[in-house]
Amino acid sequence: MRDYEYELSLVLQRKLKKVIKGRIFVNVFHDTLIVQIKNPHDYEWEYILKRFSEKMITGTFSTDEIAKGIIMKYKRDLVSKLFEEVLYLD
């Protein structure tokens, strides 16, 4: 992992840690951002963003935008998972 990828992954993890409870792993592998979250109820969730460095260098994304997107998707998937466990869906 290059230095800037490491720094950006640390910044992103800090931003996610402020909002999300659980263990958060952020890694960049072969130009792909991988975020893994395991909450206290053993729900595991993963987010993958391909061509990560290209998007960061060209300014297409910022860590704030990526963090907001991850949080929104995580909340949506978590609520969906809870509804599946509680309700019978047709």
PyRosetta script that sets phi, psi and omega in degrees:
from pyrosetta import init, pose_from_sequence

init()
pose = pose_from_sequence("MRDYEYELSLVLQRKLKKVIKGRIFVNVFHDTLIVQIKNPHDYEWEYILKRFSEKMITGTFSTDEIAKGIIMKYKRDLVSKLFEEVLYLD")
pose.set_psi(1, 134.5)
pose.set_omega(1, 179.6)
pose.set_phi(2, -74.0)
pose.set_psi(2, 163.4)
pose.set_omega(2, -176.9)
pose.set_phi(3, -60.7)
pose.set_psi(3, -44.5)
pose.set_omega(3, -177.6)
pose.set_phi(4, -68.2)
pose.set_psi(4, -33.3)
pose.set_omega(4, 177.1)
pose.set_phi(5, -65.4)
pose.set_psi(5, -40.4)
pose.set_omega(5, 178.3)
pose.set_phi(6, -63.9)
pose.set_psi(6, -45.9)
pose.set_omega(6, 179.5)
pose.set_phi(7, -62.8)
pose.set_psi(7, -44.1)
pose.set_omega(7, -179.8)
pose.set_phi(8, -66.3)
pose.set_psi(8, -36.3)
pose.set_omega(8, 178.4)
pose.set_phi(9, -67.7)
pose.set_psi(9, -35.9)
pose.set_omega(9, 176.2)
pose.set_phi(10, -66.3)
pose.set_psi(10, -42.8)
pose.set_omega(10, 178.7)
pose.set_phi(11, -62.7)
pose.set_psi(11, -43.7)
pose.set_omega(11, -179.7)
pose.set_phi(12, -64.9)
pose.set_psi(12, -40.4)
pose.set_omega(12, 178.8)
pose.set_phi(13, -63.6)
pose.set_psi(13, -41.2)
pose.set_omega(13, 178.2)
pose.set_phi(14, -62.1)
pose.set_psi(14, -40.4)
pose.set_omega(14, -179.9)
pose.set_phi(15, -67.3)
pose.set_psi(15, -39.1)
pose.set_omega(15, 179.7)
pose.set_phi(16, -71.0)
pose.set_psi(16, -35.9)
pose.set_omega(16, -177.7)
pose.set_phi(17, -64.0)
pose.set_psi(17, -27.0)
pose.set_omega(17, 178.8)
pose.set_phi(18, -67.3)
pose.set_psi(18, -25.7)
pose.set_omega(18, -172.2)
pose.set_phi(19, -111.4)
pose.set_psi(19, -35.3)
pose.set_omega(19, -171.2)
pose.set_phi(20, -105.6)
pose.set_psi(20, 131.0)
pose.set_omega(20, 175.1)
pose.set_phi(21, -87.0)
pose.set_psi(21, 137.3)
pose.set_omega(21, 177.5)
pose.set_phi(22, 129.5)
pose.set_psi(22, -172.8)
pose.set_omega(22, 179.5)
pose.set_phi(23, -91.7)
pose.set_psi(23, 126.3)
pose.set_omega(23, -177.1)
pose.set_phi(24, -119.9)
pose.set_psi(24, 123.9)
pose.set_omega(24, 177.5)
pose.set_phi(25, -116.6)
pose.set_psi(25, 124.8)
pose.set_omega(25, 178.5)
pose.set_phi(26, -121.8)
pose.set_psi(26, 126.9)
pose.set_omega(26, -177.1)
pose.set_phi(27, -144.5)
pose.set_psi(27, 149.0)
pose.set_omega(27, 173.3)
pose.set_phi(28, -116.7)
pose.set_psi(28, 121.8)
pose.set_omega(28, -177.2)
pose.set_phi(29, -135.3)
pose.set_psi(29, 120.4)
pose.set_omega(29, -178.6)
pose.set_phi(30, 51.6)
pose.set_psi(30, 50.2)
pose.set_omega(30, 176.7)
pose.set_phi(31, 62.7)
pose.set_psi(31, 26.5)
pose.set_omega(31, 177.6)
pose.set_phi(32, -125.6)
pose.set_psi(32, 125.3)
pose.set_omega(32, 176.7)
pose.set_phi(33, -82.9)
pose.set_psi(33, 127.7)
pose.set_omega(33, 179.6)
pose.set_phi(34, -123.4)
pose.set_psi(34, 121.6)
pose.set_omega(34, 177.4)
pose.set_phi(35, -117.1)
pose.set_psi(35, 122.9)
pose.set_omega(35, 178.1)
pose.set_phi(36, -119.1)
pose.set_psi(36, 131.5)
pose.set_omega(36, -179.0)
pose.set_phi(37, -125.6)
pose.set_psi(37, 131.4)
pose.set_omega(37, 173.6)
pose.set_phi(38, -125.0)
pose.set_psi(38, 111.8)
pose.set_omega(38, -177.0)
pose.set_phi(39, -84.5)
pose.set_psi(39, 171.7)
pose.set_omega(39, -176.8)
pose.set_phi(40, -61.4)
pose.set_psi(40, -16.9)
pose.set_omega(40, -179.8)
pose.set_phi(41, -97.1)
pose.set_psi(41, 19.9)
pose.set_omega(41, 178.2)
pose.set_phi(42, 63.4)
pose.set_psi(42, 24.5)
pose.set_omega(42, 172.9)
pose.set_phi(43, -86.4)
pose.set_psi(43, 121.9)
pose.set_omega(43, -179.5)
pose.set_phi(44, -106.0)
pose.set_psi(44, 137.6)
pose.set_omega(44, -175.5)
pose.set_phi(45, -139.4)
pose.set_psi(45, 145.7)
pose.set_omega(45, -178.8)
pose.set_phi(46, -136.2)
pose.set_psi(46, 142.5)
pose.set_omega(46, 177.6)
pose.set_phi(47, -127.5)
pose.set_psi(47, 134.3)
pose.set_omega(47, -179.3)
pose.set_phi(48, -127.2)
pose.set_psi(48, 131.5)
pose.set_omega(48, 176.5)
pose.set_phi(49, -127.1)
pose.set_psi(49, 112.4)
pose.set_omega(49, -178.3)
pose.set_phi(50, -83.7)
pose.set_psi(50, 157.5)
pose.set_omega(50, -177.6)
pose.set_phi(51, 54.7)
pose.set_psi(51, 46.4)
pose.set_omega(51, -175.3)
pose.set_phi(52, -62.0)
pose.set_psi(52, -50.8)
pose.set_omega(52, -174.8)
pose.set_phi(53, -65.8)
pose.set_psi(53, -36.4)
pose.set_omega(53, 178.7)
pose.set_phi(54, -61.5)
pose.set_psi(54, -42.1)
pose.set_omega(54, -178.5)
pose.set_phi(55, -70.6)
pose.set_psi(55, -34.3)
pose.set_omega(55, 179.4)
pose.set_phi(56, -74.5)
pose.set_psi(56, -42.0)
pose.set_omega(56, -177.4)
pose.set_phi(57, -68.8)
pose.set_psi(57, -40.9)
pose.set_omega(57, -178.9)
pose.set_phi(58, -77.5)
pose.set_psi(58, -9.7)
pose.set_omega(58, 178.2)
pose.set_phi(59, 84.8)
pose.set_psi(59, 13.7)
pose.set_omega(59, 178.9)
pose.set_phi(60, -65.6)
pose.set_psi(60, -36.6)
pose.set_omega(60, -179.9)
pose.set_phi(61, -128.7)
pose.set_psi(61, 154.1)
pose.set_omega(61, 169.4)
pose.set_phi(62, -119.9)
pose.set_psi(62, 165.6)
pose.set_omega(62, 179.9)
pose.set_phi(63, -64.2)
pose.set_psi(63, -31.1)
pose.set_omega(63, 176.9)
pose.set_phi(64, -63.4)
pose.set_psi(64, -45.3)
pose.set_omega(64, -179.6)
pose.set_phi(65, -65.6)
pose.set_psi(65, -41.4)
pose.set_omega(65, 179.2)
pose.set_phi(66, -64.8)
pose.set_psi(66, -43.6)
pose.set_omega(66, 179.6)
pose.set_phi(67, -62.3)
pose.set_psi(67, -43.8)
pose.set_omega(67, 178.6)
pose.set_phi(68, -61.6)
pose.set_psi(68, -43.3)
pose.set_omega(68, 178.9)
pose.set_phi(69, -63.1)
pose.set_psi(69, -42.6)
pose.set_omega(69, 179.4)
pose.set_phi(70, -64.5)
pose.set_psi(70, -44.0)
pose.set_omega(70, -179.4)
pose.set_phi(71, -62.9)
pose.set_psi(71, -43.4)
pose.set_omega(71, 179.4)
pose.set_phi(72, -62.7)
pose.set_psi(72, -46.1)
pose.set_omega(72, -179.9)
pose.set_phi(73, -66.4)
pose.set_psi(73, -38.8)
pose.set_omega(73, 179.0)
pose.set_phi(74, -63.8)
pose.set_psi(74, -45.7)
pose.set_omega(74, 178.6)
pose.set_phi(75, -61.6)
pose.set_psi(75, -44.2)
pose.set_omega(75, -179.9)
pose.set_phi(76, -61.3)
pose.set_psi(76, -46.4)
pose.set_omega(76, -179.3)
pose.set_phi(77, -68.3)
pose.set_psi(77, -36.2)
pose.set_omega(77, 179.7)
pose.set_phi(78, -67.1)
pose.set_psi(78, -44.1)
pose.set_omega(78, 178.0)
pose.set_phi(79, -64.5)
pose.set_psi(79, -41.5)
pose.set_omega(79, 177.9)
pose.set_phi(80, -61.0)
pose.set_psi(80, -43.0)
pose.set_omega(80, 178.7)
pose.set_phi(81, -63.0)
pose.set_psi(81, -41.9)
pose.set_omega(81, 179.0)
pose.set_phi(82, -64.4)
pose.set_psi(82, -40.5)
pose.set_omega(82, 178.2)
pose.set_phi(83, -64.4)
pose.set_psi(83, -37.9)
pose.set_omega(83, 177.7)
pose.set_phi(84, -62.6)
pose.set_psi(84, -36.0)
pose.set_omega(84, -178.8)
pose.set_phi(85, -77.0)
pose.set_psi(85, -28.0)
pose.set_omega(85, -172.6)
pose.set_phi(86, -98.2)
pose.set_psi(86, -36.5)
pose.set_omega(86, -172.7)
pose.set_phi(87, -112.9)
pose.set_psi(87, 151.8)
pose.set_omega(87, 168.9)
pose.set_phi(88, -86.1)
pose.set_psi(88, 116.7)
pose.set_omega(88, -179.2)
pose.set_phi(89, -105.6)
pose.set_psi(89, 133.5)
pose.set_omega(89, 179.4)
pose.set_phi(90, -85.9)
pose.dump_pdb("model.pdb")
